[in-house]
Amino acid sequence: MNKNDNETIKNIYSRYSCRGFDKNKPVSDDNLDTIMQAALTSPSSYNSQNWQFVVCQNTEILDRLQNIALENAKLQDITVYQRLKSVGGRIFYDAPVAVFIARPNNEVNLASVNSGIALQTIALCATSLGLNTLMCGMTRLCFSGKNVNELYSLLKFPKDFVCDLSILMGYGTAKRKERELDKSKITYIK
Ligand SMILES: Cc1cc2nc3c(=O)[nH]c(=O)nc-3n(C[C@H](O)[C@H](O)[C@H](O)COP(=O)(O)O)c2cc1C
């Protein structure tokens, strides 16, 4: 089948990591509801659904977290700090929304895997609604300093949950780059 004929396949191919958002163009509540309900359909090991999503539309909080991430990088990993500085010190790229995904701190029932799958569900649903996304592993830097407990409670994460990942979404100002598929990563055995 030609991928251009199939809406789902087209959607998968058109998702890309967007590193620039229009901060003045919010995501509607209707779209956010659709996307977050799609997230809840994600498969999880033993149907554990061992995640908590925090949809943050408060850009003051996002700015604060971004500054904290930069400070933590400076103290903890100078290479990461320099890389961040080279992109203007931004980890959230002016996104109007970040969805933080938290999971139990004991990694029970493949919690990290479940989180990753849920984030891809969010990414694909958002893409199909004309939005752009970026999965943000740099989120871990926000929660790696001494004020982590205060930040966890600010974001209302459940007790004994941890967070090191988020997905940003909004209307992109950064275009996609051409991608090359590395077919050597697939082995077929017949
Ligand atoms: C778990 C995870 C964390 C990521 N964290 C970041 C990040 O913090 N910053 C960033 O710019 N890109 C991040 N990315 C995006 C990857 O760099 C991107 O997926 C990869 O370069 C392929 O590009 P594409 O998504 O446009 O195909 C992350 C991707 C994943 C899956």
The ligand as a MOL file (V3000), in Angstrom:
LIG
                    3D

  0  0  0     0  0            999 V3000
M  V30 BEGIN CTAB
M  V30 COUNTS 31 33 0 0 0
M  V30 BEGIN ATOM
M  V30 1 C 12.1790 10.0870 24.9650 0
M  V30 2 C 12.5920 11.1950 24.0540 0
M  V30 3 C 13.1400 12.3510 24.5840 0
M  V30 4 C 13.4980 13.4120 23.7430 0
M  V30 5 N 13.9700 14.5530 24.2910 0
M  V30 6 C 14.2600 15.6100 23.5100 0
M  V30 7 C 14.6570 16.8440 24.0780 0
M  V30 8 O 14.7380 17.0080 25.2890 0
M  V30 9 N 14.9430 17.8690 23.2570 0
M  V30 10 C 14.8470 17.7520 21.8800 0
M  V30 11 O 15.1060 18.7240 21.1870 0
M  V30 12 N 14.4440 16.5960 21.3090 0
M  V30 13 C 14.1330 15.5240 22.0790 0
M  V30 14 N 13.6770 14.3570 21.5300 0
M  V30 15 C 13.4530 14.3070 20.0840 0
M  V30 16 C 14.4910 13.4940 19.3280 0
M  V30 17 O 15.6870 14.2200 19.2540 0
M  V30 18 C 13.9010 13.1920 17.9290 0
M  V30 19 O 12.8110 12.3000 18.0840 0
M  V30 20 C 14.8880 12.5930 16.9570 0
M  V30 21 O 15.9280 13.4880 16.6950 0
M  V30 22 C 14.2130 12.2050 15.6290 0
M  V30 23 O 13.5950 13.3210 15.0300 0
M  V30 24 P 12.0450 13.3190 14.6430 0
M  V30 25 O 11.2610 13.1030 15.9030 0
M  V30 26 O 11.8090 14.6700 14.0250 0
M  V30 27 O 11.8440 12.2030 13.6580 0
M  V30 28 C 13.3280 13.2860 22.3350 0
M  V30 29 C 12.7710 12.1160 21.8140 0
M  V30 30 C 12.3920 11.0930 22.6600 0
M  V30 31 C 11.7500 9.8700 22.0650 0
M  V30 END ATOM
M  V30 BEGIN BOND
M  V30 1 1 1 2
M  V30 2 1 2 3
M  V30 3 2 2 30
M  V30 4 2 3 4
M  V30 5 1 4 5
M  V30 6 1 4 28
M  V30 7 2 5 6
M  V30 8 1 6 7
M  V30 9 1 6 13
M  V30 10 2 7 8
M  V30 11 1 7 9
M  V30 12 1 9 10
M  V30 13 2 10 11
M  V30 14 1 10 12
M  V30 15 2 12 13
M  V30 16 1 13 14
M  V30 17 1 14 15
M  V30 18 1 14 28
M  V30 19 1 15 16
M  V30 20 1 16 17
M  V30 21 1 16 18
M  V30 22 1 18 19
M  V30 23 1 18 20
M  V30 24 1 20 21
M  V30 25 1 20 22
M  V30 26 1 22 23
M  V30 27 1 23 24
M  V30 28 2 24 25
M  V30 29 1 24 26
M  V30 30 1 24 27
M  V30 31 2 28 29
M  V30 32 1 29 30
M  V30 33 1 30 31
M  V30 END BOND
M  V30 END CTAB
M  END
